[in-house]
Amino acid sequence: MQPLQLIERHAAEWHAATHHSFLQAVSNGSLAPQAFSAWLVQDYHFAQGELAFQARLLAQAPRSDQALIINGLIAMNAELSWFESKADEFQLSLHDPALPVTVAYGEFMHGLEHAAYPVALMSMWAIEYAYLEAWKTALPGSPKYREFVERWTNPAFQTFVGELEQAAAAALSSFEADKEVDAAFLDIARLEREFWDMAWSQALH
Ligand SMILES: Cc1ncc(CO)c(N)n1
C-alpha cells in the first residue's frame, strides 16, 4: 500500500478532513475571531503533542529516516515559538485548556508508540499532508490570515511533505498489515475533520 493509495481509497473521508467552512472563511475573511482564536490555541496544544510524537518516532527510525524526522522536530520547535508570538500579538492565552478533540488527537498520537514503524511514519505524513491540503483550499487567504495560509502551503513545507511521503512509501513497501494502515489513516482523517468542527463551533459561543 502506498500513501497516495490511501487517499484514493478513502476519498470521501479525506475530502471532509481537508475541506471545511473554517477554511473558506479564512479564505474570504469572514471567519469569526472566536473561531480563529480557538483554533490557534488548540493547534498550539496539538503541536506540542505532535512534537512529542515525532520525538518518539525518531527513536524508532532507521538511520535513513533520521534526518527527515529531525528536520520535522526543528520545524515543530519553530512552529511552537511562532504560535507563542502570534498568541502575544492576538492577546490570547495559550494556557486555556485543551478541548476534548485536541485531547483525543494527542492520545491518538501517543498510541502510535505501540504501532509498527511504517504505520507511525505514514501517520506523520498524513497529519502534515492533511494540513497542506486543507490550507491550500484557503489560498491566497484574506490579508488577515494570509501568513497562516502561507505557513502550511509554502514550497519548503510542500517539499518536506513530499519527502515524508517517499519515506512512508519505502517503509510501507515491505509492510503487509494494510488493515492497521487503513485504520490509522481513517483516525487521522476523522480527527482532522473534528478539529475544524471544534474551532468552527466556537464561532457560535
Ligand atoms: C490539527 C493539525 N493537524 C496537522 C497539523 C500539521 O502540523 C497541525 N498543526 N494541526
PDBQT file of the ligand as one rigid body, heavy atoms in Angstrom, charges set to zero:
ROOT
HETATM    1  C1  LIG A 301      -4.773  19.649  13.660  1.00  0.00    +0.000 C 
HETATM    2  C2  LIG A 301      -3.462  19.748  12.966  1.00  0.00    +0.000 A 
HETATM    3  N1  LIG A 301      -3.150  18.845  12.034  1.00  0.00    +0.000 NA
HETATM    4  C3  LIG A 301      -1.961  18.897  11.407  1.00  0.00    +0.000 A 
HETATM    5  C4  LIG A 301      -1.044  19.884  11.697  1.00  0.00    +0.000 A 
HETATM    6  C5  LIG A 301       0.269  19.943  10.978  1.00  0.00    +0.000 C 
HETATM    7  O1  LIG A 301       1.343  20.073  11.799  1.00  0.00    +0.000 OA
HETATM    8  C6  LIG A 301      -1.416  20.821  12.693  1.00  0.00    +0.000 A 
HETATM    9  N2  LIG A 301      -0.568  21.825  13.044  1.00  0.00    +0.000 N 
HETATM   10  N3  LIG A 301      -2.613  20.725  13.299  1.00  0.00    +0.000 NA
ENDROOT
TORSDOF 0
